[in-house]
Amino acid sequence: MPVEIRYDRFLVAGAPAGALVRHLEPGRLRTVLAYASADGAVVHHTSEIDHPGDVRHWTRSRYTETEKGLDVEHRHLGSAAPSVPTYADVLVVERLARLREDRLDVPVLHERDGDVEAGAFVRHARDLAAPRGLQVDSRVDVLTGVALHARHWCLGPTLLASDWMGAFSFRVRTLDLALRGVPDGVAALVRDAVR
C-alpha cells in the first residue's frame, strides 16, 4: 500500500489558522500540525508513530513541538498492555467506524509528557449534529480521564471532521485547499514540513 496523504483545514475561532496533514502508510502514521493560535503565536507539532498494523500495540512514538524546542520519543514493547498515543486517534476512530464497534476502552498516551490515562473511544450512530453541513453516518467521542478530548465525524470508515475542543478541522482534497486563507508564515511552515 502506498503512502496516503490527507489534508485538513484547521480553524481557530472559526477562522482559517493552519493545516493538519497526515501521512498514513503500513506500520507508520506521521502527522504535521501547524497553526496560528488565537493570540497569533505559531504552533508547530509533528508526531511519528510506528505500529505493527494495530496502533494499540505501537512500538515507537516521536513527538516534537518546534516552537518550544521539545523533542520526545517513547518506546512501547509489543507485549506491553495496549495503549494509544493521542496523535493516533485517527486510526482508532476509523477502526471503530469501519467495524461498527460501539466502544473501545484503551489507555491514552499523552506524547508531550509521557503520561498515560484511561481513555475511551465511543461511537454514536444517532443524533450526530454534523458540522458544516457534512454528510456523516457516525461520530466518535474521545474521552481521556473523565473529559471529552475530541469529537470526530465519519462517513463510512473515513474521518471527515474533528472538534478539538477549541479548534476544528475538516478534510479537504489538496494541500492548497487546506492552506487557503492561512497566514503566510504558517502556510510556508506546513509546506516545508510535508515535503
Residue pairs with C-beta under 8 A, 6 or more apart in sequence:
1 25
1 26
2 25
3 23
3 24
3 25
4 23
4 24
4 25
5 21
5 22
5 23
5 24
5 194
6 21
6 22
6 24
6 171
7 19
7 20
7 21
7 171
7 172
7 173
7 174
7 175
7 177
7 178
8 19
8 20
8 21
8 22
8 162
8 169
8 170
8 171
8 172
8 178
9 16
9 19
9 169
9 170
9 172
9 177
9 178
9 180
10 16
10 17
10 18
10 19
10 20
10 33
10 35
10 167
10 168
10 169
10 178
11 17
11 167
11 168
11 169
12 18
12 35
12 36
12 37
12 38
12 166
12 167
13 38
14 168
15 181
16 180
16 181
16 182
17 35
17 36
17 37
17 167
17 182
17 183
17 186
18 33
18 34
18 35
18 36
18 43
18 182
18 186
18 190
19 32
19 33
19 34
19 35
19 175
19 178
19 179
19 182
19 186
19 187
19 190
20 31
20 32
20 33
20 169
20 178
21 31
21 32
21 33
21 175
21 178
21 190
21 193
21 194
22 29
22 30
22 31
22 90
23 29
23 30
23 31
23 194
24 91
26 53
27 50
27 51
27 52
27 53
28 48
28 49
28 50
28 51
29 47
29 48
29 49
29 51
29 55
29 87
29 88
29 90
29 91
30 46
30 47
30 48
30 49
31 45
31 46
31 47
31 48
31 87
32 44
32 45
32 46
32 190
32 193
32 194
33 43
33 44
33 45
33 46
34 42
34 43
34 44
34 45
34 186
34 189
34 190
34 193
35 42
35 43
35 167
35 182
35 186
36 42
36 43
36 182
36 183
36 185
36 186
37 43
41 67
42 67
42 185
42 186
42 189
43 65
43 67
44 65
44 66
44 67
44 189
44 193
45 63
45 64
45 65
45 66
46 62
46 63
46 64
46 66
46 193
47 61
47 62
47 63
47 64
47 85
47 87
47 111
48 60
48 61
48 62
48 63
49 55
49 58
49 60
49 61
49 62
49 85
49 87
49 88
50 58
50 59
50 60
50 61
51 57
51 58
51 59
51 88
51 91
52 59
52 78
55 84
55 85
55 88
55 91
55 92
56 82
56 83
56 84
56 92
56 106
57 76
57 78
57 82
58 76
58 83
58 84
58 85
58 88
59 75
59 76
59 77
59 78
60 73
60 74
60 75
60 76
61 73
61 74
61 76
61 85
61 87
61 109
61 111
62 71
62 72
62 73
62 74
63 70
63 71
63 72
63 73
63 74
63 85
63 87
63 111
63 112
64 70
64 71
64 72
65 112
70 112
72 111
72 112
72 113
72 114
74 85
74 109
74 111
74 114
76 83
76 109
81 107
82 106
82 107
83 106
83 107
83 108
83 109
83 116
84 91
84 92
84 106
84 107
84 108
84 109
84 119
85 108
85 109
85 111
86 108
86 109
86 110
86 111
86 144
86 149
87 111
89 121
89 142
89 150
89 152
90 152
90 159
92 104
92 106
92 121
93 121
93 140
93 142
93 152
93 154
93 159
94 154
94 157
94 158
94 159
95 101
95 104
96 102
96 103
96 104
96 121
96 123
96 138
96 140
97 123
97 138
97 140
97 154
97 156
97 157
97 158
97 159
98 156
98 157
100 123
101 123
102 122
102 123
103 120
103 121
103 122
103 123
104 120
104 121
105 118
105 119
105 120
106 119
106 120
106 121
107 116
107 117
107 118
107 119
108 116
108 117
108 118
108 119
108 142
108 144
108 149
109 115
109 116
110 116
110 117
110 144
117 144
117 145
118 144
118 145
119 142
119 143
119 144
119 149
120 142
120 143
121 140
121 141
121 142
121 143
122 140
122 141
122 143
123 138
123 139
123 140
124 138
124 139
124 140
124 141
125 137
125 138
128 136
128 137
128 138
128 139
128 153
129 139
130 136
130 139
130 153
130 161
131 153
131 161
131 163
131 168
131 170
132 161
132 170
134 153
134 155
134 160
134 161
134 170
135 155
136 153
136 154
136 155
136 160
136 161
137 154
137 155
137 156
138 153
138 154
139 151
139 152
139 153
139 154
140 151
140 152
140 154
141 148
141 150
141 151
141 152
142 148
142 149
142 150
142 151
142 152
143 149
148 165
149 165
150 162
150 163
150 164
150 165
151 162
151 163
151 165
152 159
152 161
152 162
152 163
153 159
153 160
153 161
153 162
154 160
158 171
159 171
160 170
160 171
161 168
161 169
161 170
161 171
162 168
162 169
162 170
172 178
175 190
175 191
175 194
178 190
179 187
179 190
179 191
182 190
